[in-house]
């Protein structure tokens, strides 16, 4: 599932390429029934919040997109090829087009529905003015493992399975520690690290969490095998202590951690 940095990267691209004028909106697949109501209208803004994309058209109409596990966005220069049968929504302007394929959600909502959606989400580390204390209050009130809470979008918006594993490793925190046992200092350290790593992800389009000294290769372009500390490294050694990395199911996703460094 795309994590928050990917959604913010898409939003930034689409603000630059589509906002400020009329946009052709079509649904080649036919499942986005409201496309015709937006076709030719001005796109005023594109907003990312956690894993959610919101396209604001004139008249306070919003297209709410959630990519889910399999959704993808492809943006490229014109001329656009014939749209495939899996394209839920195509946006087109003179120089650019973008195809939305396989999202969990693509629907037209109004301003009140947008407000209700955002009210359900925790603070997004990539949004200006996001307040980490809101997340901390929810963490402190919970006996759930911190690894479960980080994946709860009502606690923090935008963290997915890769960032969860890597942030907890970098913090040296046991993923099964109850939220109420996580101190405010530790939480603020995780929050600041999240902001740093996600901002880097927006710029590069990748999740790279390792420090140069912990990589096997010193090449400028970080290899995929060097990008993470524990994520998908089951049975391989920890980069810090050489203990085998472990994996277990938690909240329906595979959790990875080092039992020594995070003990």
GUDREN-195733 format. One record per residue (C-alpha): residue number from 1; residue in three letters; x, y, z. Coordinates in nm, 2 decimals, m for minus. Last residue first. Layout:
N
(node NUM, "ALA", (X, Y, Z))
...
//
This chain:
263
(node 263, "UNK", (1.44, m0.57, 2.33))
(node 262, "UNK", (1.45, m0.35, 2.02))
(node 261, "UNK", (1.82, m0.38, 1.94))
(node 260, "UNK", (1.81, m0.75, 2.05))
(node 259, "UNK", (1.47, m0.87, 1.92))
(node 258, "UNK", (1.53, m0.70, 1.59))
(node 257, "UNK", (1.20, m0.61, 1.42))
(node 256, "UNK", (0.96, m0.69, 1.13))
(node 255, "UNK", (0.58, m0.67, 1.15))
(node 254, "UNK", (0.38, m0.84, 0.88))
(node 253, "UNK", (0.04, m0.69, 0.82))
(node 252, "UNK", (m0.31, m0.79, 0.95))
(node 251, "UNK", (m0.29, m0.58, 1.26))
(node 250, "UNK", (0.02, m0.77, 1.37))
(node 249, "UNK", (0.16, m1.08, 1.20))
(node 248, "UNK", (0.51, m1.18, 1.30))
(node 247, "UNK", (0.87, m1.13, 1.17))
(node 246, "UNK", (1.21, m1.16, 1.32))
(node 245, "UNK", (1.55, m1.02, 1.22))
(node 244, "UNK", (1.84, m1.25, 1.30))
(node 243, "UNK", (2.09, m1.09, 1.54))
(node 242, "UNK", (2.39, m0.94, 1.37))
(node 241, "UNK", (2.40, m0.64, 1.62))
(node 240, "UNK", (2.37, m0.33, 1.41))
(node 239, "UNK", (2.28, m0.44, 1.06))
(node 238, "UNK", (2.05, m0.70, 1.20))
(node 237, "UNK", (2.11, m1.03, 1.03))
(node 236, "UNK", (1.88, m1.20, 0.78))
(node 235, "UNK", (1.61, m1.44, 0.89))
(node 234, "UNK", (1.33, m1.19, 0.80))
(node 233, "UNK", (1.48, m0.89, 0.62))
(node 232, "UNK", (1.15, m0.77, 0.47))
(node 231, "UNK", (1.16, m0.44, 0.67))
(node 230, "UNK", (1.45, m0.47, 0.92))
(node 229, "UNK", (1.71, m0.20, 0.85))
(node 228, "UNK", (1.60, m0.07, 0.51))
(node 227, "UNK", (1.74, 0.07, 0.19))
(node 226, "UNK", (2.05, m0.15, 0.15))
(node 225, "UNK", (1.89, m0.43, m0.05))
(node 224, "UNK", (1.71, m0.17, m0.27))
(node 223, "UNK", (2.05, m0.02, m0.36))
(node 222, "UNK", (2.11, 0.34, m0.25))
(node 221, "UNK", (2.23, 0.55, m0.54))
(node 220, "UNK", (2.56, 0.71, m0.44))
(node 219, "UNK", (2.74, 0.38, m0.41))
(node 218, "UNK", (2.89, 0.29, m0.07))
(node 217, "UNK", (2.75, m0.06, m0.07))
(node 216, "UNK", (2.69, m0.27, 0.24))
(node 215, "UNK", (2.49, 0.00, 0.41))
(node 214, "UNK", (2.51, 0.09, 0.78))
(node 213, "UNK", (2.76, 0.37, 0.75))
(node 212, "UNK", (2.54, 0.55, 0.50))
(node 211, "UNK", (2.24, 0.56, 0.74))
(node 210, "UNK", (1.94, 0.34, 0.66))
(node 209, "UNK", (1.58, 0.46, 0.62))
(node 208, "UNK", (1.53, 0.49, 0.24))
(node 207, "UNK", (1.17, 0.49, 0.14))
(node 206, "UNK", (1.16, 0.60, m0.23))
(node 205, "UNK", (1.00, 0.87, m0.44))
(node 204, "UNK", (1.31, 1.08, m0.39))
(node 203, "UNK", (1.18, 1.42, m0.28))
(node 202, "UNK", (0.86, 1.28, m0.11))
(node 201, "UNK", (1.06, 1.01, 0.06))
(node 200, "UNK", (1.31, 1.26, 0.20))
(node 199, "UNK", (1.02, 1.44, 0.35))
(node 198, "UNK", (0.89, 1.11, 0.49))
(node 197, "UNK", (1.22, 1.03, 0.66))
(node 196, "UNK", (1.26, 1.36, 0.83))
(node 195, "UNK", (0.90, 1.39, 0.93))
(node 194, "UNK", (0.90, 1.04, 1.07))
(node 193, "UNK", (1.22, 1.10, 1.26))
(node 192, "UNK", (1.06, 1.41, 1.42))
(node 191, "UNK", (0.76, 1.20, 1.52))
(node 190, "UNK", (0.97, 0.91, 1.66))
(node 189, "UNK", (1.18, 1.15, 1.87))
(node 188, "UNK", (0.86, 1.32, 1.99))
(node 187, "UNK", (0.72, 0.98, 2.10))
(node 186, "UNK", (1.04, 0.89, 2.28))
(node 185, "UNK", (1.03, 1.22, 2.47))
(node 184, "UNK", (0.66, 1.18, 2.55))
(node 183, "UNK", (0.72, 0.84, 2.70))
(node 182, "UNK", (0.58, 0.51, 2.56))
(node 181, "UNK", (0.43, 0.29, 2.83))
(node 180, "UNK", (0.07, 0.40, 2.76))
(node 179, "UNK", (0.12, 0.28, 2.40))
(node 178, "UNK", (0.20, m0.07, 2.51))
(node 177, "UNK", (0.54, m0.20, 2.41))
(node 176, "UNK", (0.50, m0.47, 2.14))
(node 175, "UNK", (0.71, m0.29, 1.89))
(node 174, "UNK", (1.01, m0.28, 2.13))
(node 173, "UNK", (1.17, 0.05, 2.07))
(node 172, "UNK", (1.53, 0.11, 1.95))
(node 171, "UNK", (1.40, 0.44, 1.79))
(node 170, "UNK", (1.56, 0.35, 1.46))
(node 169, "UNK", (1.40, 0.01, 1.48))
(node 168, "UNK", (1.06, 0.16, 1.56))
(node 167, "UNK", (1.08, 0.40, 1.27))
(node 166, "UNK", (1.19, 0.12, 1.03))
(node 165, "UNK", (0.91, m0.12, 1.11))
(node 164, "UNK", (0.63, 0.14, 1.10))
(node 163, "UNK", (0.78, 0.32, 0.80))
(node 162, "UNK", (0.75, 0.00, 0.59))
(node 161, "UNK", (0.41, m0.10, 0.71))
(node 160, "UNK", (0.23, 0.23, 0.67))
(node 159, "UNK", (0.25, 0.57, 0.83))
(node 158, "UNK", (0.03, 0.83, 0.66))
(node 157, "UNK", (m0.20, 0.96, 0.92))
(node 156, "UNK", (m0.11, 0.91, 1.29))
(node 155, "UNK", (m0.36, 0.81, 1.56))
(node 154, "UNK", (m0.68, 0.78, 1.35))
(node 153, "UNK", (m0.47, 0.62, 1.08))
(node 152, "UNK", (m0.39, 0.33, 1.30))
(node 151, "UNK", (m0.06, 0.18, 1.17))
(node 150, "UNK", (0.14, 0.36, 1.44))
(node 149, "UNK", (m0.10, 0.23, 1.70))
(node 148, "UNK", (m0.04, m0.13, 1.61))
(node 147, "UNK", (0.34, m0.10, 1.64))
(node 146, "UNK", (0.29, 0.09, 1.97))
(node 145, "UNK", (0.12, m0.22, 2.11))
(node 144, "UNK", (m0.23, m0.16, 2.23))
(node 143, "UNK", (m0.28, m0.05, 2.59))
(node 142, "UNK", (m0.41, 0.29, 2.48))
(node 141, "UNK", (m0.46, 0.63, 2.64))
(node 140, "UNK", (m0.10, 0.74, 2.60))
(node 139, "UNK", (m0.11, 0.67, 2.23))
(node 138, "UNK", (m0.42, 0.87, 2.19))
(node 137, "UNK", (m0.27, 1.17, 2.37))
(node 136, "UNK", (0.05, 1.13, 2.18))
(node 135, "UNK", (m0.13, 1.16, 1.85))
(node 134, "UNK", (m0.28, 1.49, 1.94))
(node 133, "UNK", (0.05, 1.60, 2.09))
(node 132, "UNK", (0.21, 1.55, 1.74))
(node 131, "UNK", (0.03, 1.87, 1.61))
(node 130, "UNK", (0.05, 1.91, 1.23))
(node 129, "UNK", (0.12, 2.28, 1.15))
(node 128, "UNK", (0.23, 2.21, 0.80))
(node 127, "UNK", (0.13, 1.87, 0.68))
(node 126, "UNK", (0.40, 1.60, 0.63))
(node 125, "UNK", (0.36, 1.45, 0.98))
(node 124, "UNK", (m0.01, 1.40, 0.92))
(node 123, "UNK", (m0.21, 1.43, 1.25))
(node 122, "UNK", (m0.47, 1.17, 1.32))
(node 121, "UNK", (m0.76, 1.11, 1.09))
(node 120, "UNK", (m1.13, 1.10, 1.16))
(node 119, "UNK", (m1.17, 1.47, 1.15))
(node 118, "UNK", (m1.02, 1.47, 0.79))
(node 117, "UNK", (m1.31, 1.25, 0.66))
(node 116, "UNK", (m1.58, 1.46, 0.84))
(node 115, "UNK", (m1.44, 1.78, 0.69))
(node 114, "UNK", (m1.44, 1.63, 0.34))
(node 113, "UNK", (m1.80, 1.51, 0.39))
(node 112, "UNK", (m1.90, 1.87, 0.48))
(node 111, "UNK", (m1.72, 2.01, 0.18))
(node 110, "UNK", (m1.89, 1.78, m0.07))
(node 109, "UNK", (m1.79, 1.43, m0.19))
(node 108, "UNK", (m1.73, 1.27, m0.53))
(node 107, "UNK", (m1.59, 0.92, m0.52))
(node 106, "UNK", (m1.27, 0.72, m0.60))
(node 105, "UNK", (m1.20, 0.46, m0.33))
(node 104, "UNK", (m1.00, 0.13, m0.32))
(node 103, "UNK", (m0.81, 0.25, m0.62))
(node 102, "UNK", (m0.74, 0.02, m0.92))
(node 101, "UNK", (m0.60, 0.26, m1.18))
(node 100, "UNK", (m0.59, 0.64, m1.18))
(node 99, "UNK", (m0.46, 0.78, m1.50))
(node 98, "UNK", (m0.29, 1.12, m1.53))
(node 97, "UNK", (m0.26, 1.35, m1.83))
(node 96, "UNK", (m0.03, 1.64, m1.92))
(node 95, "UNK", (0.04, 1.91, m2.17))
(node 94, "UNK", (m0.30, 2.04, m2.28))
(node 93, "UNK", (m0.49, 1.91, m1.98))
(node 92, "UNK", (m0.62, 1.56, m1.89))
(node 91, "UNK", (m0.74, 1.38, m1.58))
(node 90, "UNK", (m0.83, 1.01, m1.63))
(node 89, "UNK", (m1.04, 0.82, m1.37))
(node 88, "UNK", (m1.10, 0.45, m1.31))
(node 87, "UNK", (m0.86, 0.33, m1.57))
(node 86, "UNK", (m0.89, m0.05, m1.59))
(node 85, "UNK", (m1.03, m0.07, m1.94))
(node 84, "UNK", (m0.72, 0.10, m2.08))
(node 83, "UNK", (m0.71, 0.46, m2.19))
(node 82, "UNK", (m0.59, 0.52, m2.54))
(node 81, "UNK", (m0.24, 0.67, m2.52))
(node 80, "UNK", (m0.20, 1.03, m2.39))
(node 79, "UNK", (m0.02, 1.28, m2.61))
(node 78, "UNK", (0.07, 1.44, m2.37))
(node 77, "UNK", (0.31, 1.42, m2.08))
(node 76, "UNK", (0.29, 1.17, m1.81))
(node 75, "UNK", (0.12, 1.08, m1.48))
(node 74, "UNK", (0.04, 0.73, m1.37))
(node 73, "UNK", (m0.14, 0.68, m1.04))
(node 72, "UNK", (m0.17, 0.34, m0.88))
(node 71, "UNK", (m0.42, 0.15, m0.66))
(node 70, "UNK", (m0.34, m0.20, m0.54))
(node 69, "UNK", (m0.33, m0.20, m0.16))
(node 68, "UNK", (m0.56, 0.11, m0.10))
(node 67, "UNK", (m0.53, 0.40, m0.34))
(node 66, "UNK", (m0.77, 0.63, m0.16))
(node 65, "UNK", (m0.91, 0.90, m0.37))
(node 64, "UNK", (m1.17, 1.17, m0.27))
(node 63, "UNK", (m1.28, 1.38, m0.56))
(node 62, "UNK", (m1.40, 1.71, m0.41))
(node 61, "UNK", (m1.68, 1.95, m0.51))
(node 60, "UNK", (m1.66, 2.29, m0.35))
(node 59, "UNK", (m1.83, 2.46, m0.64))
(node 58, "UNK", (m1.51, 2.47, m0.84))
(node 57, "UNK", (m1.31, 2.15, m0.82))
(node 56, "UNK", (m1.10, 2.03, m0.53))
(node 55, "UNK", (m0.91, 1.71, m0.57))
(node 54, "UNK", (m0.85, 1.52, m0.25))
(node 53, "UNK", (m0.59, 1.25, m0.20))
(node 52, "UNK", (m0.59, 1.03, 0.11))
(node 51, "UNK", (m0.30, 0.82, 0.25))
(node 50, "UNK", (m0.21, 1.08, 0.52))
(node 49, "UNK", (m0.37, 1.40, 0.40))
(node 48, "UNK", (m0.28, 1.51, 0.05))
(node 47, "UNK", (m0.46, 1.81, m0.12))
(node 46, "UNK", (m0.50, 1.91, m0.48))
(node 45, "UNK", (m0.65, 2.25, m0.54))
(node 44, "UNK", (m0.86, 2.46, m0.78))
(node 43, "UNK", (m0.94, 2.22, m1.06))
(node 42, "UNK", (m1.16, 2.42, m1.30))
(node 41, "UNK", (m1.45, 2.24, m1.46))
(node 40, "UNK", (m1.43, 2.08, m1.81))
(node 39, "UNK", (m1.55, 1.74, m1.69))
(node 38, "UNK", (m1.66, 1.75, m1.33))
(node 37, "UNK", (m2.03, 1.64, m1.36))
(node 36, "UNK", (m1.92, 1.38, m1.63))
(node 35, "UNK", (m1.69, 1.21, m1.39))
(node 34, "UNK", (m1.97, 1.14, m1.14))
(node 33, "UNK", (m2.01, 0.78, m1.24))
(node 32, "UNK", (m1.66, 0.67, m1.15))
(node 31, "UNK", (m1.71, 0.31, m1.25))
(node 30, "UNK", (m1.72, 0.37, m1.63))
(node 29, "UNK", (m1.38, 0.21, m1.69))
(node 28, "UNK", (m1.28, 0.50, m1.92))
(node 27, "UNK", (m1.39, 0.74, m1.64))
(node 26, "UNK", (m1.33, 1.10, m1.78))
(node 25, "UNK", (m1.23, 1.43, m1.64))
(node 24, "UNK", (m1.10, 1.70, m1.87))
(node 23, "UNK", (m0.95, 1.98, m1.67))
(node 22, "UNK", (m1.04, 2.35, m1.67))
(node 21, "UNK", (m0.77, 2.58, m1.52))
(node 20, "UNK", (m0.56, 2.65, m1.22))
(node 19, "UNK", (m0.44, 2.31, m1.10))
(node 18, "UNK", (m0.34, 2.04, m1.34))
(node 17, "UNK", (0.04, 2.02, m1.37))
(node 16, "UNK", (0.19, 2.19, m1.06))
(node 15, "UNK", (m0.08, 2.08, m0.82))
(node 14, "UNK", (m0.07, 1.73, m0.97))
(node 13, "UNK", (0.30, 1.69, m0.90))
(node 12, "UNK", (0.26, 1.80, m0.55))
(node 11, "UNK", (m0.04, 1.58, m0.48))
(node 10, "UNK", (0.15, 1.28, m0.63))
(node 9, "UNK", (0.44, 1.34, m0.40))
(node 8, "UNK", (0.21, 1.38, m0.10))
(node 7, "UNK", (0.05, 1.05, m0.17))
(node 6, "UNK", (0.38, 0.88, m0.21))
(node 5, "UNK", (0.51, 1.02, 0.12))
(node 4, "UNK", (0.20, 0.90, 0.30))
(node 3, "UNK", (0.24, 0.53, 0.22))
(node 2, "UNK", (0.14, 0.34, m0.09))
(node 1, "UNK", (0.00, 0.00, 0.00))
//
